[in-house]
Amino acid sequence: MTADSQDVRKLLLQTDEEFRQLAARHQELDQRLHELSAKHYLSQPEQIEETTLKKRKLQLKDRMEDIVRRSQHLGNASMTAAHPGP
């Protein structure tokens, strides 16, 4: 993750409601996964939950990355429009 994408993420957390909700849900899933990983033994339902949570967390991360890329692309396009080349 570049410093630029970190800046975009911070801005999106402040300005984009969807991104903020995705980040909050991602954090919730991460917390639950930590709870499960702290156990010495997982029951079968807990194992299924763990697998499901990991998949859902990855989906959320992918969606968040899409939003970051879109925002970076829009930012670059607006910079190019504001400062056209020679």
N, C-alpha and C positions, 0 to 999 in steps of 0.2 A: 504494500500500500504506500503510495507516494504521499509526500506532504501536501500536494495539491488535492488529492482525493480526500485526505483527512480534513482539509479546509472545506471542501464541498460537503462532506458528511456533517460537519459542525453547522454549516449554514442550513442544510436541509433539516436538521433536527430542530432548528429555530423557526424555519419558514414553511416546511412541507408537512401537512398533517398526516398524510399517508405514510411518509417515511418515518415520522415520529411514532406512529402506531405500530409499524412493522418492527422498529427497533425495540419498542417496549415489549412486544410479544416475543421477539427473539431473546431478549433478556430473561423473560419469564421461563421460556423453555430451557434456557441455559441453566437457570437456577434449579429447575426440577431435575435436569440431567445430573447436576452436581449432587443433589440429594440421593439420586439412585446410585451414582458411582461410589458414594460413601458407604453403601451397604456391602457387607461381606458376601451376601448371597441374594440373588434376585429370583423371585418366584417367576413362573412362566408368564403370568399377566404383566409383571414388572419388566420382564425381558422384552415382551411385545411393545409395551409402552415406551421403553427406552429406544427401540428401533424406530417406532413411529415418531417420537420426539426428534430424533436425529434427522429423519427425512424432512419433517416439517421445518425444522430449524434451517436446514440447507435450502429449502424452497424460499423461506423468508430472506435468507442472505442473498440468494440469486436475484430476487425481486428488488432488494435494496441496491444491489450492484447495478441493476438495470437503470434504476432511478439516478444513481450517481453518474453513470455513463451518459445518460440523456442530459443531465444537468451540465456536465462538462462539455458535451457537444454543443448545447445551446449557448453556453458561455463562450466557447471558442467562436461560434458563428456570430454572436453579437460583437465580439472583439474584432473579428475580421470586417464586419459591416461598418463598425465605428472607425476602424483604421485600415482602409483598403490599401493594398500594396501599390507599387509604382505602376 
